[in-house]
Amino acid sequence: MSKVRDSIVAGLVLLAGRGRRKPRKDALRTVPKLDPNPGAETWAILLFFFAALCAVAFIVVYAIDSLPRHTQLLGLSLGLCLLSIAAALIITAHKLIVTEELVEPYSPEEHPNEQELIAQVVEESGDRLTRKRLFKLGIAAAGGTLGLAAITPALSFGPFLETRYFLGTPWRKGRRLVDDKGKPYKATDIEADNFYTAFPERIPDQDKEELGAALVLVRLPVDSLRLPPELKGYDAGGIVAYSKICTHAGCAISLYRAPLFQPDEPRPALVCPCHYSTFNPADGGSVMFGPAGRKLPMLPLSVDAKGFLRAKGNFDGEVGPSWWGSRIWKPNP
């Protein structure tokens, strides 16, 4: 019971405003009067500000994901923040707040005298604090930065103002399609019933990890294409290209269903093996099955005079998993 009372009284003291009514000078003290403890108060203030610094460090480390041992640094900064706040509160409760243990029945009814007594207890319990403003500032800094650190990971759910990462792609008009070794694809290299992965020519290896870089290429019979009017001309003699990133959860499209006995078997399809979202390459990448909520973005293709496959522009839709603005803007090269 004493520990619970200590915690409640400590919280009330920290929240008490400067303008609270002062106890009557002629009233008898309810809480024993003890001397200030500047050393303990200094330690508590320093711990609160150190906690704020650790919370800021968590936000910085979270933003810079290229740091070595990134996960360990996140855990270390957040753990030190919480430990510092806990240590500061323990010092406050045991060294700075006047406490006593009273055992008596508590009346269920409210009385003005009892309310006055509680106010007097709050005021007198904080007598040992000599730097209340600095103490409150430390608490506000620690609590505020910890709150910011807690909501920072929510930014990973999707962009709010900065949408360039989701809308920008390395594809440009005229850029050739190459394999993972950098060898350009010719239209004659793309065979029916096979699945190919392509990238933009002349981009650094690390940029191949961008959402909008990787493509899947398949060849379909021209008479089997059912592209909507807005996608007419996106194929190159039956060769179609789509983003390799599934629009459900951002996994890689890595399976191609090529029926052996048409038309008895299901139609050709691009498949994400993680959650089995299935897309139709013949009609612009529409969803045939699975949890994906929108079609695969399609890249317009052309064949140059030497037979190489080139992009005619950017994707017809946003790349990657859905986010709040995915149906508002179109990709930018």
Secondary structure, DSSP 8 states (H G I E B T S, - for coil): -HHHHHHHHHHHHHH--TTS----TTS--SS------HHHHHHHHHHHHHHHHHHHHHHHHHH-TTSTTHHHHHHHHHHHHHHHHHHHHHHIIIIIS----------SS--HHHHHHHHHHHHHHTTT-S-HHHHHHHHHHHHHHHHHHHHGGGGGG--SS--HHHHB-S--TT-BEE-TTS-B-BGGG--BT--EEEEETT--GGGGGSTTT-EEEEE--GGG----GGGTT-SBTTEEEEESB-TTTS-B--EEE--SSTTTS---EEE-TTT--EEETTTTSEEEESS--S---EE-EEE-TTSBEEE-S--SS--SS--TTTTT---B-
